[in-house]
Amino acid sequence: MVRKSLVVFALMAMAAPAAAQEEYVWTSKRPDAPAPAGVSWDRVLDKGALEVSYRFSTTHSNGVYFGGSLWSPEKLTDQFGYPVIPLSLVDLTQTAYGAFGLLDDLTLTGSIGVTRRTREQITTSYFYTTMTQQVGDLDVAALYRFFNQGPIQAHLQGGVRVPVGRIYQLSPTPFAALEFVPYDMRIGGGTFAALPGMTILVQNEHGSVGAQIRGEINFGTNARGFRRGSRLDLSGWAAYQVSEYFSVSARLKWERWGGISGQDPALNPTRDPGHEAYFSSGTVVYIPMGVNFYLPDDHKFGGQRLTLEALTPISRDYDSPWLGVDWGLVVGWSMSVF
């Protein structure tokens, strides 16, 4: 009897530390909890929570690539006979986001932005710049959390893009007072699109990791006779919590987009690489690096976040001559209203 009691006591003593060590529970109250600045719709809010955010992003493209190689203007003219060669493209976008926790596992979110694009190009006789600026399309989505256990969360994304942006985008050129701009200058798509996706978040005492897959499936044909190609984005990231206020992150991003279906009758594919529709597909891989700042709830300005992420491509593969992405930057601010 005594021996049996000693065995039971020993087993209880061995099990005590394991029982006392509680499983870590994922929390958003950390600087590393949200995804890096360049990732959207990354988490589900608590029921009744309202969050607003603002994001500034810029992407700079320099030089025309074909496949993974940079082609000189002279080579492009010799090989393809283009009379117009693009040199650079700068995209500046400001986006407003809103998210509301409708239920414990269901969040509604939406975003809309204003974009300005500036493009430099040359001909045998001219150097000129074109510019477009307008409100982009409206994105709305529902995020449904289907897994929430300990340090792991996962949710599905079901969204739609509503074409509210203007499809008639023109700019003065040396050839005419106003001309329709190339496809890479178009801001609004002019068609509805489905925005499916899934995100997984994992966290421990020191940091967070996550992965997201997002798609864009366009439908129909816009008023200019074409439809943008569908796209697929894959991201995986890791963030380290340096302190309760600050974290650093690294991400691997892969994106692939399809060619344009149809053709704008105002664009001539033999004039400018940006006028090419069907073969305007490509793949780019980035390694973005970021920093994140967070003010805890007990702070005077608690619940606010400031995030920054720099994007550098490590691989480009364009299926036709296309302006190649050189670098990008995303700066975001968010605040929990309640």
Buried (B, 14 or more C-beta within 10 A) or exposed (E): EEEEEEEEEEEEEEEEEEEEEEEEEBEBEBBBBBBBBBBBBBBBBEEEBEBBBBBBBBBBBBBBBBEEEEBEBEBBBEEBEBBBBBBBBBBBBBBEBBBBBBBEBBBBBBBBBBBBBBBBBBBEEEEBEBEBEBBBBBBBBBBBBEEBEEBBBBBBBEBBBBBEBBBEBBBEBEEEEEBBBBBBBBBBBBBBBBBBBBBBBBBEEEBBBBBBBBBBBBEEEBEBBBBBBBBBBBBBBBBBBBEEBBBBBBBBBBBBBBBBBBBBEEBEBEBBBBBBBBBBBBBBBBBBBBBBBBBEEEEEEEBBBBBBBBBEBEEBBBBBBBBBBBBBBBBBBBBBEE
